Amino acid sequence: MKIWKDTVWSPWALGSLKWSGMFFGIIVGAFFPDFVRQHLWAFIAAMLLLAIKPIMVFFRGDKTV
């Protein structure tokens, strides 16, 4: 079984994945608001670190992520 494979996502599949991720974030934020506020800088740092690779790929124009 090949774990890493190229997949072309349809706009509907990509949109539903993004919306489900947003709803998951809303639910987690509703259940743990104090925890998130106490560790806000850690969440911001994680967000920025996870965004580095896609941003680099976007600006370099690579076809692989």
LUMKETI-594340 format. One line per field, with one value per atom (N, C-alpha, C): residue number from 1; residue in one letter; atom name; x, y, z. Coordinates in steps of 0.02 Angstrom, whole numbers, plus 50000, padded with zeros to 5 digits. Layout:
# residues N
pos	(NUM, ...)
code	(a, ...)
site	(CA, ...)
c1	(X, ...)
c2	(Y, ...)
c3	(Z, ...)
END
This chain:
# residues 65
pos	(1, 1, 1, 2, 2, 2, 3, 3, 3, 4, 4, 4, 5, 5, 5, 6, 6, 6, 7, 7, 7, 8, 8, 8, 9, 9, 9, 10, 10, 10, 11, 11, 11, 12, 12, 12, 13, 13, 13, 14, 14, 14, 15, 15, 15, 16, 16, 16, 17, 17, 17, 18, 18, 18, 19, 19, 19, 20, 20, 20, 21, 21, 21, 22, 22, 22, 23, 23, 23, 24, 24, 24, 25, 25, 25, 26, 26, 26, 27, 27, 27, 28, 28, 28, 29, 29, 29, 30, 30, 30, 31, 31, 31, 32, 32, 32, 33, 33, 33, 34, 34, 34, 35, 35, 35, 36, 36, 36, 37, 37, 37, 38, 38, 38, 39, 39, 39, 40, 40, 40, 41, 41, 41, 42, 42, 42, 43, 43, 43, 44, 44, 44, 45, 45, 45, 46, 46, 46, 47, 47, 47, 48, 48, 48, 49, 49, 49, 50, 50, 50, 51, 51, 51, 52, 52, 52, 53, 53, 53, 54, 54, 54, 55, 55, 55, 56, 56, 56, 57, 57, 57, 58, 58, 58, 59, 59, 59, 60, 60, 60, 61, 61, 61, 62, 62, 62, 63, 63, 63, 64, 64, 64, 65, 65, 65)
code	(m, m, m, k, k, k, i, i, i, w, w, w, k, k, k, d, d, d, t, t, t, v, v, v, w, w, w, s, s, s, p, p, p, w, w, w, a, a, a, l, l, l, g, g, g, s, s, s, l, l, l, k, k, k, w, w, w, s, s, s, g, g, g, m, m, m, f, f, f, f, f, f, g, g, g, i, i, i, i, i, i, v, v, v, g, g, g, a, a, a, f, f, f, f, f, f, p, p, p, d, d, d, f, f, f, v, v, v, r, r, r, q, q, q, h, h, h, l, l, l, w, w, w, a, a, a, f, f, f, i, i, i, a, a, a, a, a, a, m, m, m, l, l, l, l, l, l, l, l, l, a, a, a, i, i, i, k, k, k, p, p, p, i, i, i, m, m, m, v, v, v, f, f, f, f, f, f, r, r, r, g, g, g, d, d, d, k, k, k, t, t, t, v, v, v)
site	(N, CA, C, N, CA, C, N, CA, C, N, CA, C, N, CA, C, N, CA, C, N, CA, C, N, CA, C, N, CA, C, N, CA, C, N, CA, C, N, CA, C, N, CA, C, N, CA, C, N, CA, C, N, CA, C, N, CA, C, N, CA, C, N, CA, C, N, CA, C, N, CA, C, N, CA, C, N, CA, C, N, CA, C, N, CA, C, N, CA, C, N, CA, C, N, CA, C, N, CA, C, N, CA, C, N, CA, C, N, CA, C, N, CA, C, N, CA, C, N, CA, C, N, CA, C, N, CA, C, N, CA, C, N, CA, C, N, CA, C, N, CA, C, N, CA, C, N, CA, C, N, CA, C, N, CA, C, N, CA, C, N, CA, C, N, CA, C, N, CA, C, N, CA, C, N, CA, C, N, CA, C, N, CA, C, N, CA, C, N, CA, C, N, CA, C, N, CA, C, N, CA, C, N, CA, C, N, CA, C, N, CA, C, N, CA, C, N, CA, C, N, CA, C, N, CA, C)
c1	(50042, 50000, 50044, 50032, 50071, 50038, 50076, 50048, 50047, 50101, 50106, 50091, 50036, 50017, 49989, 49996, 49968, 49893, 49856, 49784, 49761, 49716, 49686, 49617, 49608, 49546, 49497, 49435, 49384, 49369, 49342, 49326, 49277, 49229, 49181, 49215, 49260, 49294, 49340, 49376, 49421, 49382, 49327, 49285, 49256, 49232, 49203, 49257, 49318, 49373, 49388, 49391, 49405, 49349, 49286, 49231, 49230, 49244, 49245, 49301, 49358, 49412, 49393, 49358, 49334, 49285, 49238, 49189, 49222, 49272, 49309, 49343, 49373, 49405, 49356, 49297, 49245, 49225, 49215, 49195, 49250, 49312, 49368, 49373, 49366, 49369, 49313, 49255, 49199, 49209, 49241, 49249, 49310, 49362, 49423, 49446, 49403, 49424, 49478, 49474, 49524, 49593, 49594, 49658, 49689, 49649, 49674, 49701, 49665, 49688, 49754, 49761, 49823, 49883, 49872, 49927, 49922, 49899, 49887, 49951, 50007, 50069, 50094, 50082, 50101, 50059, 49995, 49952, 49972, 49989, 50011, 50077, 50123, 50187, 50177, 50133, 50119, 50087, 50041, 50009, 50060, 50105, 50155, 50204, 50225, 50271, 50238, 50175, 50140, 50126, 50126, 50111, 50173, 50232, 50294, 50299, 50291, 50299, 50250, 50185, 50139, 50153, 50174, 50189, 50251, 50302, 50362, 50345, 50305, 50286, 50247, 50202, 50161, 50205, 50252, 50292, 50347, 50371, 50422, 50392, 50329, 50296, 50308, 50329, 50338, 50271, 50273, 50211, 50197, 50246, 50236, 50234, 50192, 50186, 50219)
c2	(49941, 50000, 50062, 50107, 50168, 50222, 50249, 50299, 50368, 50388, 50453, 50446, 50474, 50470, 50537, 50551, 50613, 50604, 50654, 50653, 50720, 50719, 50780, 50785, 50838, 50848, 50888, 50868, 50908, 50969, 51021, 51081, 51066, 51021, 51004, 50968, 50920, 50883, 50929, 50973, 51019, 51069, 51093, 51139, 51106, 51045, 51011, 50995, 50980, 50968, 51032, 51088, 51152, 51170, 51162, 51178, 51132, 51068, 51022, 51042, 51064, 51087, 51149, 51195, 51255, 51238, 51194, 51175, 51139, 51097, 51064, 51117, 51167, 51220, 51260, 51271, 51307, 51267, 51202, 51159, 51156, 51147, 51145, 51212, 51267, 51333, 51345, 51315, 51324, 51283, 51225, 51182, 51201, 51230, 51244, 51316, 51366, 51435, 51459, 51437, 51459, 51429, 51366, 51334, 51368, 51384, 51417, 51486, 51524, 51591, 51588, 51538, 51533, 51515, 51477, 51455, 51485, 51546, 51578, 51583, 51603, 51610, 51543, 51489, 51423, 51404, 51420, 51407, 51450, 51512, 51556, 51530, 51510, 51483, 51420, 51375, 51313, 51329, 51377, 51397, 51423, 51465, 51493, 51440, 51395, 51342, 51295, 51279, 51236, 51271, 51337, 51374, 51387, 51375, 51391, 51352, 51286, 51245, 51263, 51267, 51286, 51355, 51402, 51469, 51467, 51429, 51423, 51391, 51338, 51305, 51352, 51391, 51438, 51490, 51519, 51572, 51547, 51485, 51457, 51428, 51408, 51381, 51306, 51270, 51198, 51165, 51107, 51070, 51019, 51005, 50956, 50991, 50965, 50996, 50953)
c3	(50000, 50000, 50000, 49955, 49949, 49991, 50040, 50085, 50051, 50020, 49988, 49914, 49892, 49822, 49800, 49736, 49708, 49698, 49718, 49710, 49684, 49637, 49611, 49644, 49683, 49720, 49677, 49679, 49645, 49688, 49658, 49699, 49756, 49744, 49797, 49854, 49839, 49891, 49931, 49897, 49931, 49974, 49948, 49987, 50049, 50042, 50100, 50152, 50130, 50177, 50216, 50182, 50215, 50264, 50244, 50288, 50349, 50340, 50397, 50445, 50419, 50462, 50501, 50468, 50503, 50558, 50543, 50594, 50653, 50639, 50692, 50736, 50706, 50743, 50785, 50759, 50797, 50858, 50849, 50905, 50958, 50937, 50986, 51022, 50985, 51016, 51066, 51053, 51099, 51163, 51158, 51216, 51259, 51228, 51264, 51258, 51270, 51259, 51308, 51371, 51420, 51404, 51384, 51366, 51306, 51257, 51197, 51213, 51255, 51274, 51313, 51357, 51396, 51353, 51300, 51257, 51187, 51182, 51117, 51076, 51106, 51069, 51041, 51077, 51052, 50991, 50993, 50935, 50875, 50887, 50832, 50803, 50845, 50821, 50780, 50804, 50767, 50699, 50698, 50636, 50586, 50609, 50564, 50539, 50583, 50562, 50511, 50521, 50474, 50407, 50407, 50345, 50303, 50329, 50293, 50227, 50230, 50170, 50115, 50128, 50074, 50045, 50086, 50061, 50016, 50036, 49995, 49928, 49929, 49867, 49822, 49852, 49813, 49778, 49813, 49784, 49738, 49750, 49705, 49642, 49646, 49588, 49578, 49631, 49625, 49614, 49582, 49570, 49624, 49668, 49721, 49788, 49832, 49898, 49947)
END
